[in-house]
């Protein structure tokens, strides 16, 4: 059985720098095979949505980073 993973969830436009530093620390502590971080673990051409779902199903912990703009961020149409 594969070891369970830690999933890092974040909004790129708001918390990518903090997420990257958290990933570096957790990777050094637990090893890269235990940490899911989309930028470093999803290969080009992979089905992003399917991979995210699979990784969430196989994670013991999900760390959600909420940045300063989390409450106010909007899409191109002005929707939250």
mmCIF file of the N, C-alpha and C atoms, coordinates in Angstrom:
data_MODEL
# 
_entry.id   MODEL 
# 
loop_
_atom_site.group_PDB 
_atom_site.id 
_atom_site.type_symbol 
_atom_site.label_atom_id 
_atom_site.label_alt_id 
_atom_site.label_comp_id 
_atom_site.label_asym_id 
_atom_site.label_entity_id 
_atom_site.label_seq_id 
_atom_site.pdbx_PDB_ins_code 
_atom_site.Cartn_x 
_atom_site.Cartn_y 
_atom_site.Cartn_z 
_atom_site.occupancy 
_atom_site.B_iso_or_equiv 
_atom_site.pdbx_formal_charge 
_atom_site.auth_seq_id 
_atom_site.auth_comp_id 
_atom_site.auth_asym_id 
_atom_site.auth_atom_id 
_atom_site.pdbx_PDB_model_num 
ATOM 1   N N  . UNK A 1 1  ? 0.843   -1.178 0.000   1.00 0.00 ? 1  UNK A N  1 
ATOM 2   C CA . UNK A 1 1  ? 0.000   0.000  0.000   1.00 0.00 ? 1  UNK A CA 1 
ATOM 3   C C  . UNK A 1 1  ? 0.893   1.248  0.000   1.00 0.00 ? 1  UNK A C  1 
ATOM 4   N N  . UNK A 1 2  ? 0.573   2.167  -0.873  1.00 0.00 ? 2  UNK A N  1 
ATOM 5   C CA . UNK A 1 2  ? 1.344   3.407  -0.974  1.00 0.00 ? 2  UNK A CA 1 
ATOM 6   C C  . UNK A 1 2  ? 1.068   4.289  0.238   1.00 0.00 ? 2  UNK A C  1 
ATOM 7   N N  . UNK A 1 3  ? 2.080   5.033  0.677   1.00 0.00 ? 3  UNK A N  1 
ATOM 8   C CA . UNK A 1 3  ? 1.850   5.935  1.808   1.00 0.00 ? 3  UNK A CA 1 
ATOM 9   C C  . UNK A 1 3  ? 0.852   7.022  1.425   1.00 0.00 ? 3  UNK A C  1 
ATOM 10  N N  . UNK A 1 4  ? 0.042   7.411  2.379   1.00 0.00 ? 4  UNK A N  1 
ATOM 11  C CA . UNK A 1 4  ? -0.902  8.501  2.129   1.00 0.00 ? 4  UNK A CA 1 
ATOM 12  C C  . UNK A 1 4  ? -0.144  9.795  1.907   1.00 0.00 ? 4  UNK A C  1 
ATOM 13  N N  . UNK A 1 5  ? -0.823  10.712 1.244   1.00 0.00 ? 5  UNK A N  1 
ATOM 14  C CA . UNK A 1 5  ? -0.176  11.954 0.849   1.00 0.00 ? 5  UNK A CA 1 
ATOM 15  C C  . UNK A 1 5  ? -0.786  13.166 1.534   1.00 0.00 ? 5  UNK A C  1 
ATOM 16  N N  . UNK A 1 6  ? -0.067  14.252 1.458   1.00 0.00 ? 6  UNK A N  1 
ATOM 17  C CA . UNK A 1 6  ? -0.536  15.551 1.924   1.00 0.00 ? 6  UNK A CA 1 
ATOM 18  C C  . UNK A 1 6  ? -0.823  16.378 0.679   1.00 0.00 ? 6  UNK A C  1 
ATOM 19  N N  . UNK A 1 7  ? -2.036  16.878 0.566   1.00 0.00 ? 7  UNK A N  1 
ATOM 20  C CA . UNK A 1 7  ? -2.485  17.638 -0.598  1.00 0.00 ? 7  UNK A CA 1 
ATOM 21  C C  . UNK A 1 7  ? -2.463  19.118 -0.242  1.00 0.00 ? 7  UNK A C  1 
ATOM 22  N N  . UNK A 1 8  ? -1.769  19.921 -1.043  1.00 0.00 ? 8  UNK A N  1 
ATOM 23  C CA . UNK A 1 8  ? -1.719  21.366 -0.828  1.00 0.00 ? 8  UNK A CA 1 
ATOM 24  C C  . UNK A 1 8  ? -2.662  22.024 -1.832  1.00 0.00 ? 8  UNK A C  1 
ATOM 25  N N  . UNK A 1 9  ? -3.675  22.714 -1.306  1.00 0.00 ? 9  UNK A N  1 
ATOM 26  C CA . UNK A 1 9  ? -4.653  23.405 -2.140  1.00 0.00 ? 9  UNK A CA 1 
ATOM 27  C C  . UNK A 1 9  ? -4.471  24.909 -1.965  1.00 0.00 ? 9  UNK A C  1 
ATOM 28  N N  . UNK A 1 10 ? -4.447  25.635 -3.082  1.00 0.00 ? 10 UNK A N  1 
ATOM 29  C CA . UNK A 1 10 ? -4.221  27.075 -3.020  1.00 0.00 ? 10 UNK A CA 1 
ATOM 30  C C  . UNK A 1 10 ? -4.698  27.709 -4.312  1.00 0.00 ? 10 UNK A C  1 
ATOM 31  N N  . UNK A 1 11 ? -4.928  28.995 -4.297  1.00 0.00 ? 11 UNK A N  1 
ATOM 32  C CA . UNK A 1 11 ? -5.264  29.756 -5.504  1.00 0.00 ? 11 UNK A CA 1 
ATOM 33  C C  . UNK A 1 11 ? -3.971  30.374 -6.000  1.00 0.00 ? 11 UNK A C  1 
ATOM 34  N N  . UNK A 1 12 ? -3.623  30.066 -7.236  1.00 0.00 ? 12 UNK A N  1 
ATOM 35  C CA . UNK A 1 12 ? -2.343  30.547 -7.790  1.00 0.00 ? 12 UNK A CA 1 
ATOM 36  C C  . UNK A 1 12 ? -2.230  32.059 -7.766  1.00 0.00 ? 12 UNK A C  1 
ATOM 37  N N  . UNK A 1 13 ? -3.317  32.748 -8.052  1.00 0.00 ? 13 UNK A N  1 
ATOM 38  C CA . UNK A 1 13 ? -3.242  34.209 -8.125  1.00 0.00 ? 13 UNK A CA 1 
ATOM 39  C C  . UNK A 1 13 ? -3.111  34.866 -6.762  1.00 0.00 ? 13 UNK A C  1 
ATOM 40  N N  . UNK A 1 14 ? -3.306  34.105 -5.697  1.00 0.00 ? 14 UNK A N  1 
ATOM 41  C CA . UNK A 1 14 ? -3.351  34.707 -4.370  1.00 0.00 ? 14 UNK A CA 1 
ATOM 42  C C  . UNK A 1 14 ? -2.340  34.130 -3.380  1.00 0.00 ? 14 UNK A C  1 
ATOM 43  N N  . UNK A 1 15 ? -1.961  32.864 -3.549  1.00 0.00 ? 15 UNK A N  1 
ATOM 44  C CA . UNK A 1 15 ? -1.141  32.240 -2.513  1.00 0.00 ? 15 UNK A CA 1 
ATOM 45  C C  . UNK A 1 15 ? -0.037  31.339 -3.059  1.00 0.00 ? 15 UNK A C  1 
ATOM 46  N N  . UNK A 1 16 ? 0.321   31.489 -4.326  1.00 0.00 ? 16 UNK A N  1 
ATOM 47  C CA . UNK A 1 16 ? 1.295   30.567 -4.906  1.00 0.00 ? 16 UNK A CA 1 
ATOM 48  C C  . UNK A 1 16 ? 2.671   30.646 -4.243  1.00 0.00 ? 16 UNK A C  1 
ATOM 49  N N  . UNK A 1 17 ? 3.102   31.835 -3.865  1.00 0.00 ? 17 UNK A N  1 
ATOM 50  C CA . UNK A 1 17 ? 4.410   31.961 -3.216  1.00 0.00 ? 17 UNK A CA 1 
ATOM 51  C C  . UNK A 1 17 ? 4.455   31.241 -1.881  1.00 0.00 ? 17 UNK A C  1 
ATOM 52  N N  . UNK A 1 18 ? 3.429   31.417 -1.082  1.00 0.00 ? 18 UNK A N  1 
ATOM 53  C CA . UNK A 1 18 ? 3.356   30.733 0.215   1.00 0.00 ? 18 UNK A CA 1 
ATOM 54  C C  . UNK A 1 18 ? 3.222   29.226 0.025   1.00 0.00 ? 18 UNK A C  1 
ATOM 55  N N  . UNK A 1 19 ? 2.430   28.821 -0.956  1.00 0.00 ? 19 UNK A N  1 
ATOM 56  C CA . UNK A 1 19 ? 2.250   27.392 -1.224  1.00 0.00 ? 19 UNK A CA 1 
ATOM 57  C C  . UNK A 1 19 ? 3.571   26.757 -1.640  1.00 0.00 ? 19 UNK A C  1 
ATOM 58  N N  . UNK A 1 20 ? 4.340   27.447 -2.449  1.00 0.00 ? 20 UNK A N  1 
ATOM 59  C CA . UNK A 1 20 ? 5.627   26.928 -2.886  1.00 0.00 ? 20 UNK A CA 1 
ATOM 60  C C  . UNK A 1 20 ? 6.598   26.731 -1.736  1.00 0.00 ? 20 UNK A C  1 
ATOM 61  N N  . UNK A 1 21 ? 6.629   27.701 -0.835  1.00 0.00 ? 21 UNK A N  1 
ATOM 62  C CA . UNK A 1 21 ? 7.514   27.571 0.336   1.00 0.00 ? 21 UNK A CA 1 
ATOM 63  C C  . UNK A 1 21 ? 7.053   26.456 1.266   1.00 0.00 ? 21 UNK A C  1 
ATOM 64  N N  . UNK A 1 22 ? 5.733   26.316 1.444   1.00 0.00 ? 22 UNK A N  1 
ATOM 65  C CA . UNK A 1 22 ? 5.195   25.230 2.262   1.00 0.00 ? 22 UNK A CA 1 
ATOM 66  C C  . UNK A 1 22 ? 5.543   23.882 1.647   1.00 0.00 ? 22 UNK A C  1 
ATOM 67  N N  . UNK A 1 23 ? 5.375   23.783 0.331   1.00 0.00 ? 23 UNK A N  1 
ATOM 68  C CA . UNK A 1 23 ? 5.727   22.546 -0.371  1.00 0.00 ? 23 UNK A CA 1 
ATOM 69  C C  . UNK A 1 23 ? 7.204   22.199 -0.160  1.00 0.00 ? 23 UNK A C  1 
ATOM 70  N N  . UNK A 1 24 ? 8.078   23.175 -0.316  1.00 0.00 ? 24 UNK A N  1 
ATOM 71  C CA . UNK A 1 24 ? 9.514   22.925 -0.134  1.00 0.00 ? 24 UNK A CA 1 
ATOM 72  C C  . UNK A 1 24 ? 9.801   22.368 1.260   1.00 0.00 ? 24 UNK A C  1 
ATOM 73  N N  . UNK A 1 25 ? 9.202   22.963 2.280   1.00 0.00 ? 25 UNK A N  1 
ATOM 74  C CA . UNK A 1 25 ? 9.433   22.515 3.646   1.00 0.00 ? 25 UNK A CA 1 
ATOM 75  C C  . UNK A 1 25 ? 8.899   21.093 3.855   1.00 0.00 ? 25 UNK A C  1 
ATOM 76  N N  . UNK A 1 26 ? 7.652   20.849 3.434   1.00 0.00 ? 26 UNK A N  1 
ATOM 77  C CA . UNK A 1 26 ? 7.045   19.530 3.622   1.00 0.00 ? 26 UNK A CA 1 
ATOM 78  C C  . UNK A 1 26 ? 7.768   18.456 2.805   1.00 0.00 ? 26 UNK A C  1 
ATOM 79  N N  . UNK A 1 27 ? 8.191   18.804 1.617   1.00 0.00 ? 27 UNK A N  1 
ATOM 80  C CA . UNK A 1 27 ? 8.943   17.866 0.779   1.00 0.00 ? 27 UNK A CA 1 
ATOM 81  C C  . UNK A 1 27 ? 10.238  17.454 1.455   1.00 0.00 ? 27 UNK A C  1 
ATOM 82  N N  . UNK A 1 28 ? 10.947  18.435 2.019   1.00 0.00 ? 28 UNK A N  1 
ATOM 83  C CA . UNK A 1 28 ? 12.201  18.133 2.701   1.00 0.00 ? 28 UNK A CA 1 
ATOM 84  C C  . UNK A 1 28 ? 11.970  17.282 3.951   1.00 0.00 ? 28 UNK A C  1 
ATOM 85  N N  . UNK A 1 29 ? 10.850  17.480 4.629   1.00 0.00 ? 29 UNK A N  1 
ATOM 86  C CA . UNK A 1 29 ? 10.566  16.750 5.861   1.00 0.00 ? 29 UNK A CA 1 
ATOM 87  C C  . UNK A 1 29 ? 10.011  15.343 5.590   1.00 0.00 ? 29 UNK A C  1 
ATOM 88  N N  . UNK A 1 30 ? 9.004   15.243 4.697   1.00 0.00 ? 30 UNK A N  1 
ATOM 89  C CA . UNK A 1 30 ? 8.318   13.967 4.449   1.00 0.00 ? 30 UNK A CA 1 
ATOM 90  C C  . UNK A 1 30 ? 8.821   13.226 3.211   1.00 0.00 ? 30 UNK A C  1 
ATOM 91  N N  . UNK A 1 31 ? 9.463   13.937 2.294   1.00 0.00 ? 31 UNK A N  1 
ATOM 92  C CA . UNK A 1 31 ? 9.882   13.360 1.020   1.00 0.00 ? 31 UNK A CA 1 
ATOM 93  C C  . UNK A 1 31 ? 8.905   13.731 -0.077  1.00 0.00 ? 31 UNK A C  1 
ATOM 94  N N  . UNK A 1 32 ? 9.398   13.871 -1.292  1.00 0.00 ? 32 UNK A N  1 
ATOM 95  C CA . UNK A 1 32 ? 8.562   14.354 -2.397  1.00 0.00 ? 32 UNK A CA 1 
ATOM 96  C C  . UNK A 1 32 ? 7.403   13.426 -2.758  1.00 0.00 ? 32 UNK A C  1 
ATOM 97  N N  . UNK A 1 33 ? 7.549   12.135 -2.494  1.00 0.00 ? 33 UNK A N  1 
ATOM 98  C CA . UNK A 1 33 ? 6.481   11.191 -2.855  1.00 0.00 ? 33 UNK A CA 1 
ATOM 99  C C  . UNK A 1 33 ? 5.258   11.317 -1.950  1.00 0.00 ? 33 UNK A C  1 
ATOM 100 N N  . UNK A 1 34 ? 5.371   12.036 -0.845  1.00 0.00 ? 34 UNK A N  1 
ATOM 101 C CA . UNK A 1 34 ? 4.262   12.170 0.099   1.00 0.00 ? 34 UNK A CA 1 
ATOM 102 C C  . UNK A 1 34 ? 3.473   13.462 -0.069  1.00 0.00 ? 34 UNK A C  1 
ATOM 103 N N  . UNK A 1 35 ? 3.973   14.399 -0.870  1.00 0.00 ? 35 UNK A N  1 
ATOM 104 C CA . UNK A 1 35 ? 3.347   15.711 -0.976  1.00 0.00 ? 35 UNK A CA 1 
ATOM 105 C C  . UNK A 1 35 ? 2.782   15.892 -2.381  1.00 0.00 ? 35 UNK A C  1 
ATOM 106 N N  . UNK A 1 36 ? 1.504   16.290 -2.455  1.00 0.00 ? 36 UNK A N  1 
ATOM 107 C CA . UNK A 1 36 ? 0.920   16.620 -3.750  1.00 0.00 ? 36 UNK A CA 1 
ATOM 108 C C  . UNK A 1 36 ? 0.856   18.131 -3.883  1.00 0.00 ? 36 UNK A C  1 
ATOM 109 N N  . UNK A 1 37 ? 1.507   18.611 -4.928  1.00 0.00 ? 37 UNK A N  1 
ATOM 110 C CA . UNK A 1 37 ? 1.549   20.043 -5.249  1.00 0.00 ? 37 UNK A CA 1 
ATOM 111 C C  . UNK A 1 37 ? 1.438   20.127 -6.758  1.00 0.00 ? 37 UNK A C  1 
ATOM 112 N N  . UNK A 1 38 ? 0.343   20.654 -7.254  1.00 0.00 ? 38 UNK A N  1 
ATOM 113 C CA . UNK A 1 38 ? 0.008   20.536 -8.670  1.00 0.00 ? 38 UNK A CA 1 
ATOM 114 C C  . UNK A 1 38 ? 1.124   20.927 -9.631  1.00 0.00 ? 38 UNK A C  1 
ATOM 115 N N  . UNK A 1 39 ? 1.833   21.985 -9.333  1.00 0.00 ? 39 UNK A N  1 
ATOM 116 C CA . UNK A 1 39 ? 2.870   22.464 -10.249 1.00 0.00 ? 39 UNK A CA 1 
ATOM 117 C C  . UNK A 1 39 ? 3.970   21.423 -10.443 1.00 0.00 ? 39 UNK A C  1 
ATOM 118 N N  . UNK A 1 40 ? 4.335   20.726 -9.381  1.00 0.00 ? 40 UNK A N  1 
ATOM 119 C CA . UNK A 1 40 ? 5.434   19.766 -9.457  1.00 0.00 ? 40 UNK A CA 1 
ATOM 120 C C  . UNK A 1 40 ? 4.998   18.330 -9.689  1.00 0.00 ? 40 UNK A C  1 
ATOM 121 N N  . UNK A 1 41 ? 3.702   18.019 -9.555  1.00 0.00 ? 41 UNK A N  1 
ATOM 122 C CA . UNK A 1 41 ? 3.308   16.619 -9.609  1.00 0.00 ? 41 UNK A CA 1 
ATOM 123 C C  . UNK A 1 41 ? 2.370   16.245 -10.749 1.00 0.00 ? 41 UNK A C  1 
ATOM 124 N N  . UNK A 1 42 ? 1.785   17.180 -11.427 1.00 0.00 ? 42 UNK A N  1 
ATOM 125 C CA . UNK A 1 42 ? 0.921   16.840 -12.566 1.00 0.00 ? 42 UNK A CA 1 
ATOM 126 C C  . UNK A 1 42 ? 1.725   17.013 -13.845 1.00 0.00 ? 42 UNK A C  1 
ATOM 127 N N  . UNK A 1 43 ? 1.855   15.939 -14.587 1.00 0.00 ? 43 UNK A N  1 
ATOM 128 C CA . UNK A 1 43 ? 2.609   15.959 -15.839 1.00 0.00 ? 43 UNK A CA 1 
ATOM 129 C C  . UNK A 1 43 ? 1.814   16.689 -16.928 1.00 0.00 ? 43 UNK A C  1 
ATOM 130 N N  . UNK A 1 44 ? 2.508   17.307 -17.853 1.00 0.00 ? 44 UNK A N  1 
ATOM 131 C CA . UNK A 1 44 ? 1.867   17.978 -18.986 1.00 0.00 ? 44 UNK A CA 1 
ATOM 132 C C  . UNK A 1 44 ? 1.014   16.976 -19.758 1.00 0.00 ? 44 UNK A C  1 
ATOM 133 N N  . UNK A 1 45 ? -0.181  17.385 -20.124 1.00 0.00 ? 45 UNK A N  1 
ATOM 134 C CA . UNK A 1 45 ? -1.086  16.536 -20.887 1.00 0.00 ? 45 UNK A CA 1 
ATOM 135 C C  . UNK A 1 45 ? -1.969  15.644 -20.041 1.00 0.00 ? 45 UNK A C  1 
ATOM 136 N N  . UNK A 1 46 ? -1.745  15.595 -18.727 1.00 0.00 ? 46 UNK A N  1 
ATOM 137 C CA . UNK A 1 46 ? -2.570  14.764 -17.849 1.00 0.00 ? 46 UNK A CA 1 
ATOM 138 C C  . UNK A 1 46 ? -3.948  15.401 -17.678 1.00 0.00 ? 46 UNK A C  1 
ATOM 139 N N  . UNK A 1 47 ? -4.942  14.571 -17.379 1.00 0.00 ? 47 UNK A N  1 
ATOM 140 C CA . UNK A 1 47 ? -6.284  15.065 -17.102 1.00 0.00 ? 47 UNK A CA 1 
ATOM 141 C C  . UNK A 1 47 ? -6.256  15.707 -15.717 1.00 0.00 ? 47 UNK A C  1 
ATOM 142 N N  . UNK A 1 48 ? -6.248  17.038 -15.671 1.00 0.00 ? 48 UNK A N  1 
ATOM 143 C CA . UNK A 1 48 ? -6.069  17.788 -14.431 1.00 0.00 ? 48 UNK A CA 1 
ATOM 144 C C  . UNK A 1 48 ? -7.156  17.450 -13.412 1.00 0.00 ? 48 UNK A C  1 
ATOM 145 N N  . UNK A 1 49 ? -8.418  17.510 -13.823 1.00 0.00 ? 49 UNK A N  1 
ATOM 146 C CA . UNK A 1 49 ? -9.532  17.272 -12.897 1.00 0.00 ? 49 UNK A CA 1 
ATOM 147 C C  . UNK A 1 49 ? -9.489  15.852 -12.333 1.00 0.00 ? 49 UNK A C  1 
ATOM 148 N N  . UNK A 1 50 ? -9.219  14.878 -13.180 1.00 0.00 ? 50 UNK A N  1 
ATOM 149 C CA . UNK A 1 50 ? -9.144  13.489 -12.726 1.00 0.00 ? 50 UNK A CA 1 
ATOM 150 C C  . UNK A 1 50 ? -7.978  13.297 -11.753 1.00 0.00 ? 50 UNK A C  1 
ATOM 151 N N  . UNK A 1 51 ? -6.859  13.891 -12.051 1.00 0.00 ? 51 UNK A N  1 
ATOM 152 C CA . UNK A 1 51 ? -5.687  13.751 -11.182 1.00 0.00 ? 51 UNK A CA 1 
ATOM 153 C C  . UNK A 1 51 ? -5.926  14.388 -9.820  1.00 0.00 ? 51 UNK A C  1 
ATOM 154 N N  . UNK A 1 52 ? -6.567  15.562 -9.799  1.00 0.00 ? 52 UNK A N  1 
ATOM 155 C CA . UNK A 1 52 ? -6.885  16.230 -8.537  1.00 0.00 ? 52 UNK A CA 1 
ATOM 156 C C  . UNK A 1 52 ? -7.804  15.349 -7.698  1.00 0.00 ? 52 UNK A C  1 
ATOM 157 N N  . UNK A 1 53 ? -8.844  14.802 -8.321  1.00 0.00 ? 53 UNK A N  1 
ATOM 158 C CA . UNK A 1 53 ? -9.784  13.929 -7.611  1.00 0.00 ? 53 UNK A CA 1 
ATOM 159 C C  . UNK A 1 53 ? -9.080  12.707 -7.037  1.00 0.00 ? 53 UNK A C  1 
ATOM 160 N N  . UNK A 1 54 ? -8.238  12.077 -7.843  1.00 0.00 ? 54 UNK A N  1 
ATOM 161 C CA . UNK A 1 54 ? -7.501  10.896 -7.383  1.00 0.00 ? 54 UNK A CA 1 
ATOM 162 C C  . UNK A 1 54 ? -6.596  11.237 -6.204  1.00 0.00 ? 54 UNK A C  1 
ATOM 163 N N  . UNK A 1 55 ? -5.887  12.336 -6.304  1.00 0.00 ? 55 UNK A N  1 
ATOM 164 C CA . UNK A 1 55 ? -4.975  12.732 -5.233  1.00 0.00 ? 55 UNK A CA 1 
ATOM 165 C C  . UNK A 1 55 ? -5.726  13.077 -3.952  1.00 0.00 ? 55 UNK A C  1 
ATOM 166 N N  . UNK A 1 56 ? -6.862  13.745 -4.071  1.00 0.00 ? 56 UNK A N  1 
ATOM 167 C CA . UNK A 1 56 ? -7.660  14.033 -2.878  1.00 0.00 ? 56 UNK A CA 1 
ATOM 168 C C  . UNK A 1 56 ? -8.130  12.749 -2.215  1.00 0.00 ? 56 UNK A C  1 
ATOM 169 N N  . UNK A 1 57 ? -8.554  11.779 -3.013  1.00 0.00 ? 57 UNK A N  1 
ATOM 170 C CA . UNK A 1 57 ? -9.001  10.488 -2.481  1.00 0.00 ? 57 UNK A CA 1 
ATOM 171 C C  . UNK A 1 57 ? -7.879  9.748  -1.753  1.00 0.00 ? 57 UNK A C  1 
ATOM 172 N N  . UNK A 1 58 ? -6.641  9.974  -2.159  1.00 0.00 ? 58 UNK A N  1 
ATOM 173 C CA . UNK A 1 58 ? -5.495  9.273  -1.587  1.00 0.00 ? 58 UNK A CA 1 
ATOM 174 C C  . UNK A 1 58 ? -4.708  10.099 -0.572  1.00 0.00 ? 58 UNK A C  1 
ATOM 175 N N  . UNK A 1 59 ? -5.308  11.159 -0.096  1.00 0.00 ? 59 UNK A N  1 
ATOM 176 C CA . UNK A 1 59 ? -4.617  12.032 0.854   1.00 0.00 ? 59 UNK A CA 1 
ATOM 177 C C  . UNK A 1 59 ? -5.187  11.868 2.250   1.00 0.00 ? 59 UNK A C  1 
ATOM 178 N N  . UNK A 1 60 ? -4.294  11.848 3.231   1.00 0.00 ? 60 UNK A N  1 
ATOM 179 C CA . UNK A 1 60 ? -4.696  11.852 4.635   1.00 0.00 ? 60 UNK A CA 1 
ATOM 180 C C  . UNK A 1 60 ? -4.991  13.261 5.123   1.00 0.00 ? 60 UNK A C  1 
ATOM 181 N N  . UNK A 1 61 ? -4.323  14.229 4.542   1.00 0.00 ? 61 UNK A N  1 
ATOM 182 C CA . UNK A 1 61 ? -4.474  15.619 4.974   1.00 0.00 ? 61 UNK A CA 1 
ATOM 183 C C  . UNK A 1 61 ? -4.550  16.520 3.753   1.00 0.00 ? 61 UNK A C  1 
ATOM 184 N N  . UNK A 1 62 ? -5.387  17.550 3.867   1.00 0.00 ? 62 UNK A N  1 
ATOM 185 C CA . UNK A 1 62 ? -5.481  18.584 2.836   1.00 0.00 ? 62 UNK A CA 1 
ATOM 186 C C  . UNK A 1 62 ? -5.205  19.911 3.526   1.00 0.00 ? 62 UNK A C  1 
ATOM 187 N N  . UNK A 1 63 ? -4.177  20.590 3.061   1.00 0.00 ? 63 UNK A N  1 
ATOM 188 C CA . UNK A 1 63 ? -3.838  21.908 3.585   1.00 0.00 ? 63 UNK A CA 1 
ATOM 189 C C  . UNK A 1 63 ? -4.370  22.944 2.608   1.00 0.00 ? 63 UNK A C  1 
ATOM 190 N N  . UNK A 1 64 ? -5.247  23.813 3.083   1.00 0.00 ? 64 UNK A N  1 
ATOM 191 C CA . UNK A 1 64 ? -5.865  24.822 2.229   1.00 0.00 ? 64 UNK A CA 1 
ATOM 192 C C  . UNK A 1 64 ? -5.295  26.180 2.605   1.00 0.00 ? 64 UNK A C  1 
ATOM 193 N N  . UNK A 1 65 ? -4.655  26.815 1.649   1.00 0.00 ? 65 UNK A N  1 
ATOM 194 C CA . UNK A 1 65 ? -4.087  28.137 1.876   1.00 0.00 ? 65 UNK A CA 1 
ATOM 195 C C  . UNK A 1 65 ? -5.072  29.186 1.394   1.00 0.00 ? 65 UNK A C  1 
ATOM 196 N N  . UNK A 1 66 ? -5.384  30.120 2.265   1.00 0.00 ? 66 UNK A N  1 
ATOM 197 C CA . UNK A 1 66 ? -6.310  31.197 1.930   1.00 0.00 ? 66 UNK A CA 1 
ATOM 198 C C  . UNK A 1 66 ? -5.519  32.494 1.963   1.00 0.00 ? 66 UNK A C  1 
ATOM 199 N N  . UNK A 1 67 ? -5.422  33.131 0.813   1.00 0.00 ? 67 UNK A N  1 
ATOM 200 C CA . UNK A 1 67 ? -4.655  34.361 0.693   1.00 0.00 ? 67 UNK A CA 1 
ATOM 201 C C  . UNK A 1 67 ? -5.469  35.597 1.038   1.00 0.00 ? 67 UNK A C  1 
ATOM 202 N N  . UNK A 1 68 ? -4.814  36.744 0.986   1.00 0.00 ? 68 UNK A N  1 
ATOM 203 C CA . UNK A 1 68 ? -5.452  38.015 1.346   1.00 0.00 ? 68 UNK A CA 1 
ATOM 204 C C  . UNK A 1 68 ? -6.622  38.387 0.447   1.00 0.00 ? 68 UNK A C  1 
ATOM 205 N N  . UNK A 1 69 ? -6.625  37.924 -0.788  1.00 0.00 ? 69 UNK A N  1 
ATOM 206 C CA . UNK A 1 69 ? -7.679  38.298 -1.737  1.00 0.00 ? 69 UNK A CA 1 
ATOM 207 C C  . UNK A 1 69 ? -8.810  37.278 -1.799  1.00 0.00 ? 69 UNK A C  1 
ATOM 208 N N  . UNK A 1 70 ? -8.788  36.270 -0.950  1.00 0.00 ? 70 UNK A N  1 
ATOM 209 C CA . UNK A 1 70 ? -9.718  35.152 -1.039  1.00 0.00 ? 70 UNK A CA 1 
ATOM 210 C C  . UNK A 1 70 ? -11.181 35.586 -1.049  1.00 0.00 ? 70 UNK A C  1 
ATOM 211 N N  . UNK A 1 71 ? -11.559 36.510 -0.196  1.00 0.00 ? 71 UNK A N  1 
ATOM 212 C CA . UNK A 1 71 ? -12.961 36.941 -0.122  1.00 0.00 ? 71 UNK A CA 1 
ATOM 213 C C  . UNK A 1 71 ? -13.374 37.838 -1.275  1.00 0.00 ? 71 UNK A C  1 
ATOM 214 N N  . UNK A 1 72 ? -12.428 38.540 -1.867  1.00 0.00 ? 72 UNK A N  1 
ATOM 215 C CA . UNK A 1 72 ? -12.764 39.565 -2.850  1.00 0.00 ? 72 UNK A CA 1 
ATOM 216 C C  . UNK A 1 72 ? -12.448 39.207 -4.304  1.00 0.00 ? 72 UNK A C  1 
ATOM 217 N N  . UNK A 1 73 ? -11.797 38.086 -4.543  1.00 0.00 ? 73 UNK A N  1 
ATOM 218 C CA . UNK A 1 73 ? -11.375 37.758 -5.901  1.00 0.00 ? 73 UNK A CA 1 
ATOM 219 C C  . UNK A 1 73 ? -12.576 37.503 -6.800  1.00 0.00 ? 73 UNK A C  1 
ATOM 220 N N  . UNK A 1 74 ? -12.472 37.937 -8.064  1.00 0.00 ? 74 UNK A N  1 
ATOM 221 C CA . UNK A 1 74 ? -13.561 37.788 -9.028  1.00 0.00 ? 74 UNK A CA 1 
ATOM 222 C C  . UNK A 1 74 ? -13.015 37.282 -10.344 1.00 0.00 ? 74 UNK A C  1 
ATOM 223 N N  . UNK A 1 75 ? -13.891 36.641 -11.122 1.00 0.00 ? 75 UNK A N  1 
ATOM 224 C CA . UNK A 1 75 ? -13.498 36.194 -12.457 1.00 0.00 ? 75 UNK A CA 1 
ATOM 225 C C  . UNK A 1 75 ? -13.639 37.367 -13.427 1.00 0.00 ? 75 UNK A C  1 
ATOM 226 N N  . UNK A 1 76 ? -13.395 37.121 -14.700 1.00 0.00 ? 76 UNK A N  1 
ATOM 227 C CA . UNK A 1 76 ? -13.412 38.184 -15.714 1.00 0.00 ? 76 UNK A CA 1 
ATOM 228 C C  . UNK A 1 76 ? -14.786 38.852 -15.862 1.00 0.00 ? 76 UNK A C  1 
ATOM 229 N N  . UNK A 1 77 ? -15.845 38.152 -15.410 1.00 0.00 ? 77 UNK A N  1 
ATOM 230 C CA . UNK A 1 77 ? -17.202 38.699 -15.488 1.00 0.00 ? 77 UNK A CA 1 
ATOM 231 C C  . UNK A 1 77 ? -17.631 39.385 -14.193 1.00 0.00 ? 77 UNK A C  1 
ATOM 232 N N  . UNK A 1 78 ? -16.741 39.455 -13.229 1.00 0.00 ? 78 UNK A N  1 
ATOM 233 C CA . UNK A 1 78 ? -17.048 40.092 -11.963 1.00 0.00 ? 78 UNK A CA 1 
ATOM 234 C C  . UNK A 1 78 ? -17.725 39.191 -10.949 1.00 0.00 ? 78 UNK A C  1 
ATOM 235 N N  . UNK A 1 79 ? -17.788 37.889 -11.237 1.00 0.00 ? 79 UNK A N  1 
ATOM 236 C CA . UNK A 1 79 ? -18.407 36.946 -10.299 1.00 0.00 ? 79 UNK A CA 1 
ATOM 237 C C  . UNK A 1 79 ? -17.389 36.472 -9.281  1.00 0.00 ? 79 UNK A C  1 
ATOM 238 N N  . UNK A 1 80 ? -17.843 36.223 -8.065  1.00 0.00 ? 80 UNK A N  1 
ATOM 239 C CA . UNK A 1 80 ? -16.975 35.700 -7.019  1.00 0.00 ? 80 UNK A CA 1 
ATOM 240 C C  . UNK A 1 80 ? -16.733 34.244 -7.234  1.00 0.00 ? 80 UNK A C  1 
# 
